């Protein structure tokens, strides 16, 4: 693992705090004709795979010069940048640097692993300790606290988050998400935040939502999905949070798309997957095996 310059770390983290404190809890974007939005799922420290995404679709390197391949391409990351990989600090710093370099084109959401109890359990805190950087964790905790929780692609009716839509006694509206308080730790989160970061779609696609086997959040059923989409005038949910052999899975007649962008995650031999939203309503699901491979189209849907 390469050494980290603490002066550069201080500069980067200070800029992040200044930038993210201005971010809304719900990001609103549009994908117009000729534009594209790349949606990236869990990366969990896999900086090689994240770089391969950026270099294939967004940036080109020529020696020490970095140029954008297209002014019409943006990237939305769905969270879980750290834990489960010894390179999670490098991955986090690389993604944060992208967001600072391109503040109108790179957007970051919070995942359930941007939280202290998960970071103690799954490696990020330990990795900082091994590198003599344990005292920096409160700074990262403050950054995590400020990350947006969800994104709406307005003109296409798409809702993006890390976990899944919330299901409460009263239907949660997008304006409710936009007004959620920022909190650092799981025990401080309001119920909607917990669900946005921890929920899953019901694997059997049953009508009713039920308790999630994760111990936090719910498994969302068809009824709650139907109501959330209808009330908020949405057509599709794109989320991450779960690994599948193909790297992705559709639920509920292709009204939920789940993607995972770290290949060969833990004991799994899964593909890495991303989604690309086009201005004409086409959504390409791209997949690859290892990080040396190239993303190719595995599936396509068209919003109608």
N, C-alpha and C positions, 0 to 999 in steps of 0.2 A: 504494500500500500504506500502510495506516494505521501510525502510530508505535506502538511497544510500550513500555509503562511498565515499566522494569526492576524497580522495587519490587514491582509486582503480579506480574511474572514470578517473582521470587524467592519471594514468598508462595505462588503457585500450585505451583511446582515443589517447594517444601519440603513442602507438604501432599500432593502426589502421592507423593513418596518415602516419607513416613510411612504413607500408605494402602496403596500397592502392595507394600511389603515384607511386609505381612501376608497378601497374596493367595496362594492355592495355585497350583500349576502347572496343575492341572486343576480347573475350576469345576464344581460340581454344582448343577443347578437342577431344579425341577419346574414343569410347566405344568399346573395343575389346572383343573377345570371353572370357566368364567367368567374365566380368566386368558388372557393372550396374551403372546407373546415375539416381538418384531420382530428379525429377523436382518439385519444390514447388511454388505455386502461391501466391496470396495476403494472408498475415497473419494478418495485421492490429491489432497488439497488442495482438493477441490470443496466448500467450506464452504456454498455456496448450496444444493447438493443435500442435504447433511446437515441443514441447517436446515429445508429443506422436509419432510424425513422427520419430524423432531422436531415441527414445528408441525402437520403433518397428523395425526399419530397420538398424540403424547405431551403436548406442552405447548401451552397457549393463552396468547397475549399480549393484554393489555388495557392500553394505555398502558405504564406502567412496572411493571405487575403481571404476574407469571408464575404460572399455575396449572396443575396437572396435569389432563389431561382424564380420566384414569382411574387409580385406585390399583392396578388389576390388570394394567397394561401395563408390560412391561420391554423393554429394548433390549440386544442383544448385537452388538457391533462385531467383525468378523473380521480387523481389521488393515489395514495399508497406508494410513496416515493422511497420510503425507508423500510428497515427491518428485513430479516431473512436473507441478508447478503452482506458480506464484509465491505462491499463497495458502496453501501447505502449513502454514506456521507458525500462521496464524489457524485453520485447520481443526483442527490438533492441539490448540491451546489451547482451542478451543471444546469438543471432545470430552472432553478432560481435565477441563474445568470441569463438564461434565455428570456425569462419573463422581464427582467430589467432591460435587456438589450432591445426587446421588441414589445413594449408595453401595450401597443394597440393590436398586436397580432398573436401573442402567446398568452394563454390564460390557464390558471391553475385552480383546481378545486381541492377541497380537503377530503381525505379518505379517513377511514376508521383507524388507520395506523399512524396518522398524524396526531398522536395522543400519548400521554406519558405512560399509562399503564401498559399499553401495547408495546411501547418502546423499551420498557424494562423487561418485558416478557420475551420479545422476539429479536432483540439484538442491537438496536440503534444506540441505546445508552451504553451498553457494554462496548460497542465499537468505539464510541467516543472516549471511554475510559482507557481502552488499550492504546489510544493515540495521545493521551494526556490532555484531552479536550472536554472532560466531563463538565467542567464549569461553564461550558458554552451551551449546555442543554437548555437552561431557562430562556436563552435568547431564541433558540429554535422553537421552544414551546410558545413564545409570544408570536412568532411568525405563523406557526400552525393555527393559532387562535384566530388570526386575521384572514385566513384563506376563505374565499367564497364557498358556499355549500352546494350551489346548483347553478345551472345555466339553462336559459330558454333561447332556442332559435326561433324567434318570433314569426318570421314569415313562412316557416315550414311547420310550425306546431310541434317542435321536438323539445323534450325535457331531458336534460342530462344531469346525472348525479353519480356519486360513488356507489351507494347502496341501492335504494329503490324509493319509489314514491312513499310518502307517509300515509298511514291510515289511522284517523282519529275519529272520535264520536261525531264531530262535525267535519265536513269536507274541508281539507286544507286548500286554501287558495294561494296562488303564486304571490300575492301581496303579503300573505302571512309569512311565507318563507323569506321574502325580501326584508321583513322587519324583525327577523330572529336576532336575539342577542348573541354576541360573540363570547364564547366561554372556552377555557383552555382544556378542562379535564372532563372525562366521561361523567363523573358524578355531578358535575356542574351543568351539564347539557340539559336543555329542555327536551321534552319527548319528541318533538318534530325533528330536531337535530339528530338525536339518537337514531331515529328511523331512516333519515336521509343517508346516514353513513353506515348503518348496520342491516337494513332490511334486505331481503331477497325476494324474487318472484317465486311463487309456490311451484315446486318442481313438478307436481302432478296437475298443475293448472286448475285447481279446485275453485269453486265459487267463493268460499269464505276465506278470509285471512286468518292466520293462526300464529301461535307462539313460535318463534324461531329457535331451532336447535342450537344456535350459536350462544344462547344465553343473553343476548341483547337484540332488540328489534323484533320484527315479525316476518313471516312468510306471507307475501301479499297475494291474495286471491283475485279472481276475475271481477267480482263485484266492486271491490274498492278501486281496482284499476279503471274499470268502466266509468265510475263516478268521478274520479280525479281527472281523467282525460276529458270527459264531457264538460265539467264545471270550468276547467281551465282552458278549454278550446285547444286541446292538444291531440296529436295523432300517434306519437311514438315516444317511447322512453329508451334512452341509451344509457347504460350503466356498466359497472365493472364488478369487482368484489368477489367474483367466483371464477374458478378455473375449470375449463372443459377441455377434453382431448383435442378438439379442433381449434381451440382458442376462442370460440364464440358459441352462442346458442340463441335462437329466437324462442320467444314465449308468446302465448296468447295470440295466435294467428298473426305473428310478426308485428305485434304492437309493442313488444319489448325486445331490445337487442342487448345482449350481454357480451362484453368483450374483455379479454385479458391479454396484456401485452408483454408479459415476461415468459419466454419460452422455457420449457423443461423446469418447471417450478417445483422445487422440493423433490418429492418422489414421483411426480407426474412427468410424463413425456408428452407435454402439450405443445401445440403451436403457439406462436405469438400472433395476436390479431389486433388490427386497428380498423376504424371505420372512416371513410371519407364522404362527407356530405357535399353534394354539388348543387349549384344554383338552380338547376332544372328539376330538382326534387329526387334525383337519383342518389342512392346510397350504396357505395361499394364497400364490401367487407373484404379486407385484404389480410392474408395470412402467410406465415413462413415458419420454418422449423428453427434452425439455429441462427445465431446473429450474423453469420457470414452469408446467409441466404438473402434473397431479395423478396420483398413483399409482392405477392401476386393476388389477383382477384379470386376469392373463393366463393363469393355469393354477391348478388345484387338485388336490391329492391327499389321500387319506384313509388314515391308518395303520390297518392291520387286524391 
